[in-house]
Amino acid sequence: MAQATNTRFSVAVHLATLLADRPGELVDSGELAISPATNPAHVRRVLGRLRAAGLVHSVSGPKGGWALSHPPESLTLADIWTAINADDPVLGVHLPNPSCPVGQTVTANLHTQDALARQALLTTLSQTTIATLLTPK
């Protein structure tokens, strides 16, 4: 099975789920890095995007760490996707040669398809919360 080239979203979901499993606690990036098998610096980069979106907060210092800013029942995967990916294209549309009319047409049509794909993705992701992911299947 091919692996996604960008795993920030799945790591962000993993981290948010870990934080949801520890309500009222501050969890440091070193401890958070263990479960998704990454390093504390990557955890801080990913959580920094979630913090910028207001989804998590952090406290500095030796007793500091990270926590969710919202109940896991109200935090959706669409919220996390948007925080991690912002307005990045879903389809990864390339830039064609500016003098090629076919390339210009294809690119314009792919941008339309990208917007539709993004909306479909966000609609689907909005149906799952972090709390849902804590429920064993």
Backbone hydrogen bonds, N-H to C=O, Kabsch-Sander energy under -0.5 kcal/mol:
donor,donor_aa,acceptor,acceptor_aa,energy
7,T,5,T,-0.5
11,V,7,T,-2.6
12,A,8,R,-2.7
13,V,9,F,-2.6
14,H,10,S,-2.4
15,L,11,V,-2.8
16,A,12,A,-2.6
17,T,13,V,-2.3
18,L,14,H,-2.3
19,L,15,L,-2.5
20,A,16,A,-2.2
21,D,17,T,-1.6
22,R,19,L,-1.3
25,E,22,R,-1.7
27,V,25,E,-0.5
27,V,66,W,-2.3
32,L,28,D,-2.3
33,A,29,S,-1.7
34,I,30,G,-0.5
34,I,31,E,-1.0
35,S,31,E,-0.6
37,A,34,I,-1.1
38,T,33,A,-2.2
43,V,39,N,-2.1
44,R,40,P,-2.4
45,R,41,A,-2.0
46,V,42,H,-2.7
47,L,43,V,-3.1
48,G,44,R,-1.8
49,R,45,R,-1.1
49,R,46,V,-0.6
50,L,46,V,-1.4
51,R,47,L,-2.8
52,A,48,G,-2.2
53,A,49,R,-1.2
54,G,51,R,-1.7
55,L,50,L,-2.7
56,V,50,L,-0.7
57,H,67,A,-2.5
59,V,65,G,-2.3
64,G,61,G,-1.9
65,G,59,V,-1.4
66,W,27,V,-2.4
67,A,57,H,-2.1
69,S,55,L,-2.8
70,H,55,L,-0.6
74,S,71,P,-2.0
75,L,71,P,-0.6
76,T,74,S,-0.7
77,L,125,L,-1.1
77,L,128,T,-2.3
78,A,125,L,-0.8
80,I,76,T,-1.6
81,W,77,L,-2.8
82,T,78,A,-2.5
83,A,79,D,-2.1
84,I,80,I,-2.4
85,N,81,W,-3.1
86,A,82,T,-2.1
88,D,85,N,-2.8
100,C,97,N,-2.0
104,Q,100,C,-2.1
105,T,101,P,-2.2
106,V,102,V,-3.0
107,T,103,G,-2.6
108,A,104,Q,-2.3
109,N,105,T,-2.4
110,L,106,V,-2.6
111,H,107,T,-2.3
112,T,108,A,-1.5
113,Q,109,N,-2.2
114,D,110,L,-2.8
115,A,111,H,-2.1
116,L,112,T,-2.0
117,A,113,Q,-2.7
118,R,114,D,-2.8
119,Q,115,A,-2.2
120,A,116,L,-2.3
121,L,117,A,-2.7
122,L,118,R,-2.8
123,T,119,Q,-2.4
124,T,120,A,-2.2
125,L,121,L,-3.0
126,S,122,L,-1.9
127,Q,124,T,-1.5
128,T,125,L,-1.4
130,I,72,P,-0.8
130,I,75,L,-2.4
131,A,72,P,-1.9
133,L,129,T,-1.3
134,L,130,I,-0.9
134,L,131,A,-0.8
135,T,132,T,-1.3
